[in-house]
Amino acid sequence: MHAARTDEEIYFRGGYASTWMNRELGVPLAQLQPVDVDSKTEQAVEDWHYWLER
């Protein structure tokens, strides 16, 4: 994925929008999982999920 958008709807919902296979794709951040990241990034994502669920 690439080219993050910042329009109000996506930002308000806590999502990520990108172009994939010539189509616009929007995904809630809560559904994204890091792949092959360093320990600091992994901890930050885990913390974010924790606070999201509270």
Secondary structure, DSSP 8 states (H G I E B T S, - for coil): -------HHHHHHTEEEEEETTEEEEEEGGG----S--HHHHHHHHHHHHHHH-
